[in-house]
Amino acid sequence: MKPKSNHLKRFSAFFFALLVLASCSSTTLIQSTPSGAKLYINDEAVGKTPYSYSDTKIIGSVIHLRMEKEGYEPLYTSFSRNEEVDPGAIIGGLLCTVPFLWTMRYKSQHMYELTPIAKDEETSHDK
C-alpha cells in the first residue's frame, strides 16, 4: 500500500502547485477602435492593438497604457489588477495564504476608442 500512498501524495502536491501557479497569472486583451494603434505599457513599446497582456503582479498593481495612431490623439489610460475575483486563487489561498495576493485579476478585455484629431488642429500643426 505504500507505493499508492506515495503516488497520491505526489499527485496532490502537483495539483496544489499547479493550482497556485495558475492562479498567479492574469491575462487581458487590449483593443482599440480603430485597431492597429501603437501600444506602450508602462512607457515601453510592446506592439500594436489588439494585444494580449499577461502578468503575475499582485492585487492593486496598476498598468499604465499609451496608445498612438496617426490621425488620432494619443490616449493615456490605466487599469488595475482588482477588476474581477479569481476563484482559483481564493481556493489556493485557503490552503496556503500566499495566493491571496492574486485573488483579483484583470477583466478579460479592455476596449478603448481613439479620438480623431480635429481638422483645425491638423491645419494649425502644418503651418
C-alpha contacts under 8 A as a table, 3 or more apart, distances in Angstrom:
res1	aa1	res2	aa2	distance
1	M	4	K	5.57
1	M	5	S	6.50
2	K	5	S	5.07
2	K	6	N	6.32
3	P	6	N	5.19
3	P	7	H	6.37
4	K	7	H	5.10
4	K	8	L	6.18
5	S	8	L	5.11
5	S	9	K	6.20
6	N	9	K	5.08
6	N	10	R	6.11
7	H	10	R	5.07
7	H	11	F	6.00
8	L	11	F	5.08
8	L	12	S	6.01
9	K	12	S	5.07
9	K	13	A	6.09
10	R	13	A	5.12
10	R	14	F	6.04
11	F	14	F	5.04
11	F	15	F	6.03
12	S	15	F	5.13
12	S	16	F	6.06
13	A	16	F	5.12
13	A	17	A	6.12
14	F	17	A	5.19
14	F	18	L	6.08
15	F	18	L	5.05
15	F	19	L	6.11
16	F	19	L	5.10
16	F	20	V	6.20
16	F	92	G	7.54
17	A	20	V	5.15
17	A	21	L	6.05
18	L	21	L	5.25
18	L	22	A	5.90
19	L	22	A	5.28
19	L	23	S	6.11
19	L	88	G	6.76
19	L	89	A	7.65
19	L	92	G	6.51
20	V	23	S	5.29
20	V	24	C	6.64
20	V	88	G	7.77
20	V	89	A	6.67
20	V	92	G	5.59
20	V	99	P	6.35
21	L	24	C	5.38
21	L	25	S	7.33
22	A	25	S	5.97
22	A	88	G	7.92
23	S	26	S	7.69
23	S	86	D	7.22
23	S	88	G	5.58
23	S	89	A	4.79
23	S	92	G	7.72
23	S	99	P	7.23
23	S	102	W	6.75
23	S	103	T	7.72
24	C	56	T	5.30
24	C	57	K	7.61
24	C	58	I	7.90
24	C	89	A	7.12
24	C	99	P	6.98
24	C	102	W	5.46
25	S	54	S	6.79
25	S	55	D	5.56
25	S	56	T	4.44
25	S	57	K	7.58
25	S	102	W	7.95
26	S	54	S	5.50
26	S	55	D	5.73
26	S	56	T	6.35
26	S	105	R	5.51
26	S	106	Y	6.20
27	T	52	S	6.91
27	T	53	Y	5.51
27	T	54	S	4.13
27	T	55	D	6.73
27	T	105	R	7.84
27	T	106	Y	6.57
27	T	107	K	7.99
27	T	108	S	6.63
28	T	52	S	5.86
28	T	53	Y	5.37
28	T	54	S	6.47
28	T	106	Y	6.08
28	T	107	K	6.13
28	T	108	S	4.58
28	T	109	Q	5.13
28	T	110	H	6.99
29	L	50	P	6.79
29	L	51	Y	5.72
29	L	52	S	4.46
29	L	53	Y	6.17
29	L	108	S	6.19
29	L	109	Q	4.54
29	L	110	H	6.09
30	I	49	T	6.45
30	I	50	P	5.56
30	I	51	Y	5.13
30	I	52	S	6.17
30	I	53	Y	7.11
30	I	109	Q	6.03
30	I	110	H	4.95
30	I	111	M	6.20
30	I	112	Y	7.95
31	Q	35	S	6.68
31	Q	49	T	5.29
31	Q	50	P	4.48
31	Q	51	Y	6.62
31	Q	109	Q	7.48
31	Q	110	H	6.08
31	Q	111	M	4.77
31	Q	112	Y	6.25
32	S	35	S	4.94
32	S	36	G	7.51
32	S	37	A	6.89
32	S	49	T	6.12
32	S	50	P	6.79
32	S	111	M	5.54
32	S	112	Y	4.69
32	S	113	E	5.51
32	S	114	L	6.86
33	T	111	M	7.62
33	T	112	Y	6.37
33	T	113	E	4.72
33	T	114	L	6.00
34	P	37	A	7.26
34	P	113	E	7.10
34	P	114	L	6.92
35	S	48	K	7.83
35	S	49	T	5.47
35	S	50	P	6.40
36	G	48	K	5.16
36	G	49	T	4.88
36	G	50	P	6.90
36	G	69	K	7.45
37	A	48	K	5.23
37	A	49	T	5.39
37	A	67	M	5.79
37	A	68	E	5.37
37	A	69	K	4.84
38	K	45	A	7.52
38	K	46	V	7.99
38	K	47	G	5.95
38	K	48	K	4.51
38	K	49	T	6.73
38	K	67	M	5.44
38	K	68	E	5.08
38	K	69	K	6.23
39	L	45	A	5.99
39	L	46	V	5.93
39	L	47	G	5.47
39	L	48	K	5.21
39	L	49	T	6.52
39	L	65	L	7.05
39	L	66	R	5.92
39	L	67	M	4.78
39	L	68	E	6.80
40	Y	43	D	5.31
40	Y	44	E	4.99
40	Y	45	A	4.30
40	Y	46	V	5.72
40	Y	47	G	7.42
40	Y	65	L	5.66
40	Y	66	R	5.02
40	Y	67	M	6.35
41	I	44	E	5.22
41	I	45	A	6.49
41	I	46	V	6.66
41	I	63	I	6.85
41	I	64	H	5.75
41	I	65	L	4.84
41	I	66	R	6.66
42	N	63	I	6.39
42	N	64	H	4.95
42	N	65	L	6.25
43	D	64	H	7.61
43	D	65	L	7.49
43	D	66	R	7.38
47	G	51	Y	7.17
48	K	51	Y	6.31
56	T	102	W	7.96
57	K	61	S	6.25
57	K	81	R	7.72
57	K	102	W	7.56
58	I	61	S	5.95
58	I	81	R	7.14
58	I	101	L	5.32
58	I	102	W	5.24
59	I	80	S	7.96
59	I	81	R	5.32
59	I	82	N	5.90
59	I	101	L	5.82
59	I	102	W	5.69
59	I	103	T	7.09
59	I	104	M	5.94
59	I	105	R	7.52
60	G	80	S	5.77
60	G	81	R	5.15
60	G	82	N	5.72
61	S	80	S	5.54
61	S	81	R	5.46
62	V	78	S	6.72
62	V	79	F	5.80
62	V	80	S	4.35
62	V	81	R	6.62
63	I	78	S	5.41
63	I	79	F	5.46
63	I	80	S	6.08
64	H	76	Y	7.59
64	H	77	T	6.07
64	H	78	S	4.33
64	H	79	F	6.83
65	L	75	L	7.87
65	L	76	Y	5.82
65	L	77	T	5.26
65	L	78	S	5.45
66	R	74	P	6.86
66	R	75	L	5.51
66	R	76	Y	4.67
66	R	77	T	6.55
67	M	74	P	5.68
67	M	75	L	5.10
67	M	76	Y	6.75
68	E	72	Y	7.06
68	E	73	E	7.01
68	E	74	P	4.80
68	E	75	L	6.66
69	K	72	Y	5.51
69	K	73	E	7.46
69	K	74	P	7.15
71	G	116	P	5.91
71	G	117	I	5.69
72	Y	114	L	6.24
72	Y	115	T	5.48
72	Y	116	P	4.12
72	Y	117	I	4.89
73	E	114	L	6.76
73	E	115	T	5.66
73	E	116	P	6.04
73	E	117	I	5.53
74	P	114	L	7.51
75	L	114	L	6.55
79	F	106	Y	7.99
80	S	83	E	6.81
80	S	106	Y	6.93
81	R	84	E	7.97
81	R	104	M	6.13
81	R	105	R	5.05
81	R	106	Y	5.11
82	N	85	V	7.59
82	N	104	M	5.01
82	N	105	R	5.75
82	N	106	Y	6.51
83	E	104	M	6.57
83	E	105	R	5.96
83	E	106	Y	5.25
83	E	107	K	5.76
84	E	104	M	5.44
84	E	105	R	5.23
84	E	106	Y	6.08
84	E	107	K	6.05
85	V	103	T	5.96
85	V	104	M	4.54
85	V	105	R	6.21
86	D	89	A	5.54
86	D	90	I	6.59
86	D	102	W	7.57
86	D	103	T	5.04
86	D	104	M	5.22
86	D	105	R	6.08
87	P	90	I	5.04
87	P	91	I	6.31
87	P	103	T	7.08
88	G	91	I	5.23
88	G	92	G	6.18
88	G	103	T	7.80
89	A	92	G	4.90
89	A	93	G	5.83
89	A	99	P	5.43
89	A	100	F	6.35
89	A	102	W	6.06
89	A	103	T	4.92
89	A	104	M	7.99
90	I	93	G	4.82
90	I	94	L	6.29
90	I	99	P	7.07
90	I	100	F	6.28
90	I	103	T	5.61
91	I	94	L	5.21
91	I	95	L	6.76
92	G	95	L	5.24
92	G	96	C	5.98
92	G	97	T	7.62
92	G	99	P	5.79
92	G	100	F	7.67
93	G	96	C	4.87
93	G	97	T	4.64
93	G	98	V	6.22
93	G	99	P	4.71
93	G	100	F	4.91
93	G	103	T	7.96
94	L	97	T	6.45
96	C	99	P	6.71
97	T	100	F	5.75
98	V	101	L	6.11
99	P	102	W	5.39
99	P	103	T	6.74
100	F	103	T	5.15
102	W	105	R	7.07
107	K	110	H	7.03
117	I	121	E	6.66
117	I	122	E	6.80
118	A	121	E	5.34
118	A	122	E	6.52
119	K	122	E	5.12
119	K	123	T	6.43
120	D	123	T	5.39
120	D	124	S	6.24
121	E	124	S	5.13
121	E	125	H	6.16
122	E	125	H	5.27
122	E	126	D	6.43
123	T	126	D	5.11
123	T	127	K	6.62
124	S	127	K	5.45
